[in-house]
Amino acid sequence: MKTILLIAIFVCLLQGCAKFEPIVDTKGKSKFETSNAVNISDDILHCQDLAKRNTTLISNISFWLISPKAETQYADIYRKCMLGRNHQVLN
């Protein structure tokens, strides 16, 4: 049991090292009324900062364990922030 727990923690820590970068479609047909491709650089920086300030290692691990998509809380907040700013996120 201890071995499984240690392996799970190790895998979670390795996943935390991976950098999440959303893939944003700036040219395709938007489902929104206005295109916000002009603001993409500012929105990416703001959403990265927002996700970093609102997550911890423990919250990322616990979110990852209960998430049906097996994603971290950081990635979830980042994606929701970009969608909230009317960007079409593909991943």
All heavy atoms as an XYZ file, in Angstrom:
720
protein
N       0.823     -1.197      0.000
C       0.000      0.000      0.000
C       0.870      1.264      0.000
O       0.572      2.213     -0.689
C      -0.924     -0.052      1.219
C      -1.882      1.092      1.288
S      -3.041      0.991     -0.083
C      -4.007      2.409      0.223
N       1.941      1.221      0.804
C       2.829      2.373      0.864
C       3.511      2.615     -0.477
O       3.704      3.750     -0.892
C       3.874      2.192      1.955
C       3.331      2.300      3.349
C       4.433      2.125      4.360
C       3.888      2.167      5.773
N       4.948      1.996      6.767
N       3.853      1.531     -1.158
C       4.520      1.644     -2.451
C       3.611      2.297     -3.478
O       4.045      3.180     -4.227
C       4.945      0.247     -2.954
O       5.698     -0.395     -1.935
C       5.755      0.354     -4.215
N       2.355      1.895     -3.488
C       1.396      2.483     -4.434
C       1.210      3.964     -4.150
O       1.177      4.782     -5.074
C       0.055      1.729     -4.373
C       0.241      0.295     -4.872
C      -1.014      2.446     -5.181
C      -0.961     -0.587     -4.682
N       1.114      4.315     -2.872
C       0.947      5.715     -2.498
C       2.160      6.538     -2.905
O       2.028      7.636     -3.446
C       0.699      5.828     -0.997
C       0.430      7.225     -0.456
C      -0.820      7.815     -1.110
C       0.263      7.192      1.041
N       3.364      6.000     -2.687
C       4.583      6.711     -3.082
C       4.679      6.877     -4.593
O       5.076      7.937     -5.085
C       5.811      5.982     -2.546
C       6.032      6.081     -1.043
C       7.201      5.197     -0.629
C       6.270      7.511     -0.623
N       4.288      5.859     -5.335
C       4.302      5.957     -6.798
C       3.292      7.001     -7.266
O       3.589      7.810     -8.157
C       4.027      4.584     -7.438
C       5.211      3.654     -7.197
C       3.754      4.716     -8.933
C       4.969      2.224     -7.604
N       2.117      7.023     -6.658
C       1.094      8.008     -7.033
C       1.572      9.426     -6.750
O       1.385     10.329     -7.572
C      -0.205      7.723     -6.291
N       2.205      9.626     -5.611
C       2.727     10.957     -5.276
C       3.837     11.347     -6.250
O       3.889     12.483     -6.723
C       3.222     10.987     -3.823
C       2.028     10.910     -2.871
C       4.038     12.237     -3.543
C       2.387     10.744     -1.418
N       4.706     10.419     -6.588
C       5.785     10.696     -7.534
C       5.241     11.083     -8.905
O       5.713     12.034     -9.530
C       6.699      9.472     -7.642
C       7.853      9.665     -8.570
C       8.915     10.489     -8.228
C       7.884      9.036     -9.804
C       9.977     10.686     -9.084
C       8.943      9.222    -10.668
C       9.989     10.043    -10.312
N       4.230     10.369     -9.375
C       3.617     10.678    -10.667
C       2.964     12.054    -10.625
O       3.071     12.833    -11.574
C       2.602      9.581    -11.069
C       1.766     10.004    -12.259
C       3.322      8.282    -11.364
N       2.302     12.371     -9.530
C       1.674     13.694     -9.391
C       2.715     14.801     -9.429
O       2.503     15.843    -10.043
C       0.888     13.769     -8.086
S      -0.599     12.774     -8.080
N       3.830     14.563     -8.755
C       4.890     15.569     -8.761
C       5.490     15.748    -10.142
O       5.791     16.865    -10.561
C       5.972     15.193     -7.751
C       5.555     15.275     -6.281
C       6.664     14.742     -5.391
C       5.185     16.687     -5.895
N       5.650     14.666    -10.883
C       6.167     14.772    -12.246
C       5.201     15.504    -13.157
O       5.604     16.292    -14.004
C       6.453     13.379    -12.816
C       7.710     12.704    -12.326
C       7.841     11.333    -12.972
C       8.930     13.541    -12.625
N       3.905     15.256    -12.974
C       2.920     15.947    -13.789
C       2.912     17.435    -13.472
O       2.687     18.260    -14.344
C       1.532     15.366    -13.584
C       0.508     16.012    -14.492
C      -0.887     15.482    -14.258
O      -1.115     14.680    -13.376
N      -1.820     15.954    -15.042
N       3.189     17.771    -12.237
C       3.248     19.179    -11.851
C       4.385     19.914    -12.540
O       4.342     21.132    -12.684
N       5.403     19.193    -12.962
C       6.517     19.817    -13.668
C       6.156     20.153    -15.115
O       6.809     20.977    -15.735
C       7.721     18.896    -13.659
S       8.364     18.573    -12.014
N       5.161     19.483    -15.639
C       4.752     19.744    -17.019
C       4.081     21.107    -17.084
O       3.293     21.475    -16.234
C       3.793     18.660    -17.488
N       4.397     21.845    -18.106
C       3.840     23.185    -18.267
C       2.602     23.113    -19.142
O       2.644     22.578    -20.246
C       4.888     24.085    -18.912
C       4.483     25.526    -18.984
C       5.609     26.369    -19.531
C       5.188     27.802    -19.619
N       6.218     28.628    -20.208
N       1.505     23.661    -18.656
C       0.263     23.661    -19.422
C       0.210     24.915    -20.278
O       0.339     26.021    -19.788
C      -0.947     23.630    -18.482
C      -2.256     23.759    -19.212
C      -2.770     22.691    -19.918
C      -2.964     24.951    -19.219
C      -3.962     22.800    -20.606
C      -4.156     25.066    -19.900
C      -4.655     23.989    -20.595
N       0.060     24.732    -21.552
C      -0.122     25.837    -22.491
C      -1.384     25.553    -23.294
O      -1.436     24.577    -24.040
C       1.069     25.954    -23.447
C       2.307     26.520    -22.822
C       2.190     27.984    -22.476
O       1.488     28.728    -23.194
O       2.796     28.383    -21.476
N      -2.403     26.381    -23.162
C      -3.615     26.132    -23.933
C      -3.387     26.411    -25.414
O      -2.625     27.299    -25.781
C      -4.625     27.116    -23.347
C      -3.797     28.226    -22.820
C      -2.515     27.578    -22.349
N      -4.039     25.632    -26.252
C      -3.993     25.866    -27.694
C      -5.219     26.702    -28.026
O      -6.352     26.270    -27.834
C      -4.008     24.545    -28.474
C      -2.793     23.702    -28.089
C      -4.050     24.802    -29.974
C      -2.839     22.300    -28.634
N      -4.987     27.909    -28.493
C      -6.069     28.846    -28.763
C      -6.185     29.059    -30.270
O      -5.214     29.378    -30.937
C      -5.820     30.195    -28.061
C      -6.950     31.163    -28.319
C      -5.632     29.994    -26.566
N      -7.389     28.865    -30.795
C      -7.652     29.071    -32.216
C      -8.006     30.538    -32.421
O      -9.065     30.998    -32.032
C      -8.805     28.171    -32.663
C      -9.094     28.268    -34.148
O      -8.264     28.841    -34.868
O     -10.146     27.767    -34.568
N      -7.096     31.295    -33.029
C      -7.330     32.727    -33.218
C      -7.837     33.061    -34.613
O      -8.278     34.167    -34.861
C      -6.028     33.515    -32.989
O      -5.032     33.029    -33.889
C      -5.554     33.375    -31.568
N      -7.780     32.111    -35.528
C      -8.166     32.414    -36.898
C      -9.490     31.788    -37.300
O     -10.220     32.335    -38.120
C      -7.081     31.934    -37.861
C      -7.365     32.333    -39.282
C      -6.117     32.397    -40.073
C      -6.490     32.727    -41.490
N      -5.778     33.796    -42.052
N      -9.809     30.652    -36.749
C     -11.019     29.942    -37.135
C     -12.291     30.698    -36.780
O     -12.264     31.736    -36.127
N     -13.402     30.165    -37.222
C     -14.694     30.786    -36.945
C     -14.947     30.772    -35.445
O     -14.908     29.734    -34.801
C     -15.808     30.030    -37.662
C     -17.162     30.651    -37.465
C     -18.228     29.890    -38.204
C     -19.570     30.529    -37.914
N     -20.655     29.779    -38.502
N     -15.191     31.926    -34.900
C     -15.399     32.049    -33.471
C     -16.860     31.826    -33.126
O     -17.753     32.206    -33.863
C     -14.965     33.443    -32.994
O     -15.202     33.575    -31.620
N     -17.085     31.200    -31.982
C     -18.456     31.023    -31.511
C     -18.938     32.255    -30.755
O     -20.064     32.303    -30.306
C     -18.547     29.779    -30.631
C     -17.687     29.816    -29.398
C     -17.791     28.518    -28.640
C     -16.858     28.537    -27.439
N     -16.928     27.323    -26.670
N     -18.073     33.248    -30.647
C     -18.410     34.473    -29.939
C     -18.683     35.594    -30.942
O     -18.248     35.545    -32.082
C     -17.276     34.870    -28.998
C     -16.885     33.767    -28.057
C     -15.705     33.068    -28.236
C     -17.705     33.404    -27.008
C     -15.341     32.046    -27.387
C     -17.352     32.384    -26.145
C     -16.167     31.707    -26.337
N     -19.385     36.617    -30.501
C     -19.746     37.722    -31.401
C     -18.535     38.539    -31.832
O     -18.448     38.978    -32.967
C     -20.762     38.633    -30.711
C     -22.116     37.993    -30.536
C     -23.104     38.920    -29.859
O     -22.878     40.142    -29.854
O     -24.094     38.411    -29.339
N     -17.616     38.781    -30.910
C     -16.445     39.585    -31.237
C     -15.182     38.755    -31.071
O     -15.105     37.875    -30.220
C     -16.338     40.818    -30.313
O     -16.250     40.368    -28.960
C     -17.538     41.729    -30.483
N     -14.192     39.029    -31.898
C     -12.915     38.330    -31.814
C     -12.011     39.054    -30.827
O     -11.873     40.274    -30.874
C     -12.246     38.292    -33.185
O     -10.959     37.753    -33.071
N     -11.385     38.310    -29.951
C     -10.469     38.891    -28.974
C      -9.031     38.484    -29.240
O      -8.209     38.469    -28.332
C     -10.870     38.468    -27.558
C     -12.097     39.186    -27.082
O     -12.486     40.202    -27.648
N     -12.717     38.667    -26.044
N      -8.721     38.140    -30.480
C      -7.363     37.715    -30.829
C      -6.350     38.833    -30.583
O      -5.187     38.561    -30.328
C      -7.309     37.265    -32.282
N      -6.793     40.070    -30.628
C      -5.899     41.204    -30.393
C      -5.383     41.188    -28.957
O      -4.241     41.555    -28.692
C      -6.644     42.530    -30.674
C      -5.771     43.717    -30.399
C      -7.141     42.550    -32.092
N      -6.189     40.734    -28.022
C      -5.844     40.758    -26.602
C      -5.221     39.465    -26.111
O      -5.075     39.281    -24.903
C      -7.100     41.032    -25.777
C      -7.768     42.317    -26.157
O      -7.107     43.262    -26.553
N      -9.077     42.365    -26.064
N      -4.841     38.570    -26.996
C      -4.426     37.238    -26.561
C      -3.182     37.261    -25.681
O      -3.105     36.530    -24.694
C      -4.251     36.282    -27.751
C      -4.111     34.859    -27.225
C      -3.080     36.625    -28.595
C      -4.749     33.843    -28.051
N      -2.201     38.073    -25.975
C      -0.978     38.119    -25.165
C      -1.273     38.559    -23.736
O      -0.797     37.953    -22.773
C       0.051     39.062    -25.784
O       0.444     38.588    -27.031
N      -2.059     39.606    -23.594
C      -2.431     40.079    -22.259
C      -3.270     39.054    -21.517
O      -3.086     38.841    -20.319
C      -3.210     41.397    -22.349
C      -2.351     42.549    -22.812
O      -1.122     42.488    -22.628
O      -2.911     43.520    -23.351
N      -4.186     38.418    -22.221
C      -5.052     37.431    -21.589
C      -4.269     36.201    -21.129
O      -4.531     35.660    -20.053
C      -6.178     37.019    -22.542
C      -7.171     38.142    -22.766
O      -7.184     39.105    -21.970
O      -7.933     38.061    -23.743
N      -3.306     35.752    -21.927
C      -2.480     34.609    -21.536
C      -1.700     34.930    -20.267
O      -1.674     34.141    -19.321
C      -1.541     34.183    -22.684
C      -2.344     33.471    -23.772
C      -0.407     33.299    -22.189
C      -1.562     33.143    -25.014
N      -1.065     36.088    -20.228
C      -0.294     36.469    -19.039
C      -1.192     36.613    -17.811
O      -0.826     36.178    -16.710
C       0.467     37.768    -19.299
C       1.614     37.674    -20.296
C       2.191     39.051    -20.570
C       2.690     36.730    -19.785
N      -2.351     37.218    -17.986
C      -3.272     37.395    -16.860
C      -3.785     36.046    -16.353
O      -3.836     35.815    -15.139
C      -4.450     38.290    -17.262
C      -5.434     38.463    -16.167
N      -5.198     39.290    -15.097
C      -6.642     37.895    -15.952
C      -6.225     39.220    -14.265
N      -7.120     38.385    -14.776
N      -4.156     35.158    -17.259
C      -4.687     33.854    -16.857
C      -3.608     32.982    -16.206
O      -3.898     32.257    -15.259
C      -5.324     33.144    -18.052
S      -6.851     33.940    -18.604
N      -2.364     33.059    -16.692
C      -1.264     32.336    -16.059
C      -1.070     32.809    -14.626
O      -0.948     32.006    -13.698
C       0.045     32.538    -16.820
C       0.200     31.721    -18.051
C       1.490     32.046    -18.792
O       2.159     33.044    -18.511
N       1.829     31.219    -19.760
N      -1.049     34.118    -14.446
C      -0.860     34.683    -13.114
C      -2.017     34.315    -12.190
O      -1.808     33.946    -11.033
C      -0.719     36.203    -13.214
C      -0.440     36.835    -11.876
O       0.521     36.397    -11.206
O      -1.182     37.754    -11.492
N      -3.225     34.388    -12.706
C      -4.406     34.048    -11.921
C      -4.377     32.588    -11.483
O      -4.658     32.269    -10.323
C      -5.668     34.328    -12.743
C      -6.998     34.178    -12.050
C      -7.174     35.289    -11.029
C      -8.115     34.231    -13.068
N      -4.004     31.699    -12.386
C      -3.944     30.272    -12.054
C      -2.824     29.986    -11.055
O      -3.009     29.185    -10.134
C      -3.745     29.455    -13.326
N      -1.672     30.640    -11.202
C      -0.558     30.429    -10.267
C      -0.912     30.897     -8.862
O      -0.571     30.254     -7.879
C       0.691     31.170    -10.746
C       1.423     30.483    -11.847
C       2.644     31.293    -12.247
C       3.274     30.727    -13.493
N       4.368     31.562    -13.983
N      -1.567     32.061     -8.769
C      -1.899     32.613     -7.459
C      -2.979     31.821     -6.734
O      -3.082     31.905     -5.515
C      -2.357     34.069     -7.588
C      -1.215     35.033     -7.847
C      -1.644     36.478     -7.782
N      -2.479     36.793     -8.940
C      -3.660     37.404     -8.863
N      -4.148     37.764     -7.712
N      -4.348     37.650     -9.958
N      -3.776     31.053     -7.448
C      -4.897     30.354     -6.830
C      -4.725     28.843     -6.746
O      -5.703     28.126     -6.524
C      -6.185     30.683     -7.595
C      -6.587     32.117     -7.357
O      -6.895     32.508     -6.249
N      -6.552     32.913     -8.411
N      -3.509     28.350     -6.922
C      -3.264     26.908     -6.790
C      -2.032     26.655     -5.940
O      -1.130     27.488     -5.866
C      -3.056     26.236     -8.164
O      -1.982     26.884     -8.844
C      -4.302     26.293     -9.006
N      -2.021     25.493     -5.328
C      -0.864     25.019     -4.578
C      -0.575     23.595     -5.036
O      -1.385     22.989     -5.744
C      -1.123     25.020     -3.071
O      -2.203     24.126     -2.789
C      -1.461     26.417     -2.568
N       0.533     23.044     -4.601
C       0.875     21.672     -4.959
C      -0.185     20.707     -4.431
O      -0.640     19.822     -5.151
C       2.253     21.317     -4.399
C       2.711     19.880     -4.641
C       2.869     19.612     -6.123
C       3.986     19.604     -3.898
N      -0.610     20.917     -3.201
C      -1.603     20.033     -2.595
C      -2.948     20.141     -3.314
O      -3.607     19.136     -3.578
C      -1.774     20.352     -1.092
C      -0.441     20.208     -0.352
C      -2.843     19.478     -0.459
C       0.173     18.833     -0.432
N      -3.356     21.361     -3.652
C      -4.644     21.520     -4.343
C      -4.595     20.915     -5.741
O      -5.578     20.344     -6.215
C      -5.055     22.989     -4.409
O      -4.219     23.726     -5.280
N      -3.443     21.017     -6.411
C      -3.294     20.406     -7.732
C      -3.383     18.879     -7.650
O      -4.043     18.251     -8.473
C      -1.969     20.807     -8.376
C      -2.065     22.122     -9.105
O      -3.087     22.469     -9.675
N      -0.982     22.872     -9.090
N      -2.733     18.300     -6.656
C      -2.765     16.843     -6.500
C      -4.165     16.362     -6.166
O      -4.667     15.415     -6.772
C      -1.746     16.391     -5.431
C      -0.329     16.616     -5.938
C      -1.953     14.911     -5.077
C       0.743     16.407     -4.903
N      -4.816     17.022     -5.214
C      -6.162     16.577     -4.832
C      -7.154     16.772     -5.973
O      -8.026     15.931     -6.198
C      -6.631     17.298     -3.568
O      -6.696     18.683     -3.786
N      -7.021     17.856     -6.721
C      -7.898     18.087     -7.872
C      -7.650     17.032     -8.949
O      -8.576     16.521     -9.560
C      -7.667     19.493     -8.433
C      -8.677     19.920     -9.454
C      -9.868     20.517     -9.070
C      -8.447     19.727    -10.812
C     -10.796     20.911    -10.009
C      -9.374     20.111    -11.756
C     -10.556     20.716    -11.348
N      -6.374     16.688     -9.172
C      -6.007     15.703    -10.176
C      -6.591     14.329     -9.839
O      -7.040     13.606    -10.717
C      -4.489     15.627    -10.281
C      -3.998     14.610    -11.252
C      -3.996     14.697    -12.605
C      -3.434     13.341    -10.941
N      -3.462     13.564    -13.167
C      -3.105     12.714    -12.166
C      -3.163     12.677     -9.756
C      -2.525     11.464    -12.221
C      -2.589     11.429     -9.812
C      -2.273     10.835    -11.041
N      -6.591     13.978     -8.544
C      -7.097     12.672     -8.126
C      -8.597     12.531     -8.348
O      -9.080     11.440     -8.640
C      -6.756     12.422     -6.654
C      -5.276     12.183     -6.371
C      -5.040     12.126     -4.873
C      -4.783     10.924     -7.045
N      -9.358     13.620     -8.209
C     -10.818     13.527     -8.355
C     -11.313     13.983     -9.720
O     -12.485     13.822    -10.032
C     -11.548     14.310     -7.244
C     -11.231     15.797     -7.326
C     -11.223     13.748     -5.878
C     -12.057     16.664     -6.410
N     -10.441     14.546    -10.530
C     -10.845     15.060    -11.839
C     -11.085     13.926    -12.825
O     -10.233     13.051    -12.992
C      -9.763     15.984    -12.393
O     -10.056     16.368    -13.711
N     -12.238     13.934    -13.520
C     -12.488     12.890    -14.519
C     -11.537     12.987    -15.717
O     -11.275     12.003    -16.390
C     -13.932     13.116    -14.944
C     -14.304     14.462    -14.474
C     -13.359     14.833    -13.373
N     -10.986     14.163    -15.985
C     -10.056     14.350    -17.106
C      -8.606     14.185    -16.662
O      -7.711     14.319    -17.479
C     -10.219     15.749    -17.694
C     -11.566     16.006    -18.317
C     -11.601     17.412    -18.863
C     -12.947     17.767    -19.426
N     -12.993     19.158    -19.873
N      -8.384     13.947    -15.371
C      -7.036     13.829    -14.802
C      -6.192     15.053    -15.127
O      -5.072     14.963    -15.619
C      -6.346     12.554    -15.251
N      -6.736     16.231    -14.850
C      -6.000     17.465    -15.072
C      -5.795     18.175    -13.738
O      -6.506     17.918    -12.775
C      -6.736     18.382    -16.049
C      -8.061     18.898    -15.533
C      -8.786     19.770    -16.534
O      -8.309     19.945    -17.651
O      -9.842     20.272    -16.168
N      -4.845     19.066    -13.698
C      -4.569     19.789    -12.461
C      -5.521     20.968    -12.318
O      -6.157     21.406    -13.283
C      -3.127     20.309    -12.442
O      -2.949     21.209    -13.534
C      -2.125     19.174    -12.536
N      -5.572     21.490    -11.118
C      -6.413     22.656    -10.872
C      -5.874     23.863    -11.641
O      -6.643     24.684    -12.128
C      -6.467     22.956     -9.373
C      -7.441     24.054     -9.018
C      -7.514     24.293     -7.536
O      -6.593     23.978     -6.791
N      -8.610     24.865     -7.100
N      -4.555     23.951    -11.771
C      -3.934     25.031    -12.534
C      -4.454     25.046    -13.977
O      -4.859     26.093    -14.486
C      -2.409     24.855    -12.525
C      -1.667     25.844    -13.388
C      -1.353     27.101    -12.906
C      -1.281     25.518    -14.683
C      -0.677     28.010    -13.697
C      -0.602     26.418    -15.469
C      -0.303     27.662    -14.973
O       0.361     28.572    -15.759
N      -4.458     23.883    -14.627
C      -4.921     23.796    -16.011
C      -6.404     24.129    -16.115
O      -6.835     24.797    -17.064
C      -4.663     22.403    -16.574
N      -7.182     23.696    -15.144
C      -8.621     23.965    -15.151
C      -8.897     25.465    -15.021
O      -9.705     26.017    -15.776
C      -9.281     23.193    -14.013
C     -10.795     23.318    -14.033
O     -11.397     22.957    -15.067
O     -11.360     23.760    -13.015
N      -8.226     26.125    -14.088
C      -8.422     27.569    -13.902
C      -7.955     28.325    -15.137
O      -8.621     29.254    -15.604
C      -7.684     28.058    -12.639
C      -8.363     27.497    -11.393
C      -7.631     29.580    -12.591
C      -7.616     27.784    -10.108
N      -6.803     27.932    -15.676
C      -6.241     28.585    -16.867
C      -7.226     28.492    -18.035
O      -7.527     29.483    -18.699
C      -4.930     27.892    -17.220
C      -3.996     28.649    -18.135
C      -2.622     28.512    -17.996
C      -4.452     29.472    -19.144
C      -1.751     29.170    -18.829
C      -3.587     30.132    -19.978
C      -2.243     29.979    -19.813
O      -1.379     30.639    -20.651
N      -7.741     27.283    -18.283
C      -8.680     27.082    -19.392
C      -9.966     27.894    -19.196
O     -10.450     28.548    -20.109
C      -9.015     25.597    -19.533
C      -9.927     25.307    -20.707
C     -10.231     23.825    -20.868
N      -9.026     23.042    -21.090
C      -8.442     22.274    -20.166
N      -8.953     22.153    -18.973
N      -7.357     21.608    -20.455
N     -10.519     27.855    -18.001
C     -11.756     28.597    -17.728
C     -11.551     30.098    -17.873
O     -12.432     30.812    -18.344
C     -12.276     28.274    -16.335
C     -12.901     26.906    -16.248
C     -13.382     26.620    -14.843
C     -13.976     25.228    -14.748
N     -14.356     24.878    -13.368
N     -10.385     30.573    -17.476
C     -10.075     31.994    -17.618
C     -10.028     32.392    -19.091
O     -10.595     33.413    -19.486
C      -8.742     32.301    -16.941
S      -8.207     34.017    -17.064
N      -9.363     31.585    -19.908
C      -9.281     31.897    -21.343
C     -10.655     31.818    -22.004
O     -10.989     32.650    -22.852
C      -8.302     30.940    -22.033
C      -6.850     31.132    -21.634
S      -6.196     32.759    -22.033
C      -6.011     32.606    -23.791
N     -11.466     30.836    -21.632
C     -12.814     30.736    -22.185
C     -13.667     31.923    -21.738
O     -14.467     32.444    -22.515
C     -13.475     29.423    -21.759
C     -12.919     28.159    -22.403
C     -13.505     26.924    -21.739
C     -13.176     28.147    -23.890
N     -13.472     32.352    -20.504
C     -14.213     33.501    -19.991
C     -13.846     34.798    -20.680
O     -14.607     35.758    -20.677
N     -12.686     34.824    -21.284
C     -12.243     36.013    -22.024
C     -12.503     35.867    -23.523
O     -11.904     36.551    -24.335
C     -10.763     36.272    -21.749
C     -10.537     36.696    -20.323
C      -9.066     36.776    -20.002
N      -8.914     37.348    -18.695
C      -8.758     38.646    -18.454
N      -8.700     39.495    -19.446
N      -8.640     39.093    -17.225
N     -13.406     34.968    -23.861
C     -13.882     34.753    -25.239
C     -12.800     34.280    -26.203
O     -12.757     34.707    -27.351
C     -14.558     36.006    -25.795
C     -15.818     36.347    -25.063
O     -16.415     35.482    -24.424
N     -16.241     37.579    -25.132
N     -11.939     33.356    -25.729
C     -10.984     32.721    -26.616
C     -11.417     31.275    -26.812
O     -11.909     30.641    -25.888
C      -9.572     32.757    -26.044
C      -9.013     34.139    -25.928
N      -8.642     34.882    -27.024
C      -8.788     34.925    -24.860
C      -8.197     36.046    -26.634
N      -8.281     36.107    -25.317
N     -11.224     30.747    -27.989
C     -11.606     29.379    -28.293
C     -10.412     28.459    -27.981
O      -9.448     28.398    -28.738
C     -12.008     29.261    -29.761
C     -12.858     28.069    -30.039
C     -13.535     28.205    -31.389
O     -13.311     29.137    -32.136
N     -14.367     27.241    -31.696
N     -10.491     27.764    -26.840
C      -9.420     26.889    -26.387
C      -9.676     25.487    -26.910
O     -10.756     24.943    -26.731
C      -9.318     26.891    -24.850
C      -8.209     25.980    -24.383
C      -9.101     28.294    -24.326
N      -8.668     24.892    -27.566
C      -8.841     23.599    -28.211
C      -8.467     22.412    -27.323
O      -8.902     21.306    -27.565
C      -8.018     23.531    -29.492
C      -8.349     24.610    -30.535
C      -7.434     24.471    -31.733
C      -9.800     24.529    -30.947
N      -7.642     22.620    -26.301
C      -7.262     21.488    -25.438
C      -7.700     21.703    -24.015
O      -7.961     22.736    -23.548
C      -5.758     21.235    -25.473
C      -4.939     22.380    -24.946
O      -5.377     23.506    -24.886
N      -3.723     22.078    -24.595
